[in-house]
Amino acid sequence: MVEIAPVDSTHPDARYCLSAYFAELDHRFETGFDPELSIPAGVAELRPPTGLMLLATLRGEPIGCGGLKFHADGPTEIKRMWVAKGA
């Protein structure tokens, strides 16, 4: 069964998923992908009260992630959404 739960954005499984997310983007784009040039969603921004990191696991293994970035004056952004190819 797949479980989805909030996790601290510095948790090793969250960091694994974020690393895989950036690696996949780097592979997909012809010129590569530099996270420093993207719209920011850093570790602190994906923690309450400014955001939230969600981790998907299958049998305890990380298979996906997604971040939420909250804005007091606007809609919440979905950030860093990734699912492993094998999932």
N, C-alpha and C positions, 0 to 999 in steps of 0.2 A: 504494500500500500504506500502511496505517496502521502507524505505529511508536509504541511506548510505551516511554519511558525515564525514569529518574530525572533530575531537573534541580534546580538550586538554586532555592529558592522566591522569590528576588529576580530571577531571569532575566526579561528582558522578555517572553518568551512565556508564562511562568508568570503574570506580573503581568497580562498581557492576558486570559488565561483566567479568573483570579480576578475581574478587573473585570467580565467578561461574566457570570460566575456570579452576582455580587452584583446586577448590573443585571437579570438574568432574575428573581431572587427578588423584587427590588423591584417589578417589573412584575406578577408573579403574585399577590402578596399585596395584598388590598384596601387595607390600611393602610400598604403599603410594607414595606421591610425595612431594618433598621439592623444592620449586622454587629457593631457595638459591644455590642448587646444579646443576641447569640447566644453559644452555648458557644464559648469561645475556641479558636482554631487559628491563631495568628499566624505570621509569617514564621519566627521562631526555632523554633517548635514543629514546623514541617514540614521541619526539617533534621536530619540525623543528629547526635547519637545519639537525639534525642527524637522524631524523625519522618522523613518522607520525602515529597517531592512528585513525582508522576508526571505526565508530559506526553505527550499523544497528538498526533501530527502526521500529516498527510496530504500527501504530496509536499512535505514541509518546512514546511508551514503549520500553526500550532497549531489543533487542533479539539477539544481536551478536556483535562481535568485531574482529578486526584484526589489527596488527601493522606492520609497515614497518620500517626496520632498514637499513639506507643508509650507503654505504661504498664507499669512494672516489676511492679506488683501486680495487673494486670488485663488484659483483652483490648485489642487494638489497635482504635482507632476509625478509621472511614473518614470523612474530612472533605472538604469543598469539591469534591465530585464534580460535574462538569459536562461536557456534550457539546454542541457547536454544533448548531443546528437543521439546518443544511445537511449535516451528517454523518450 
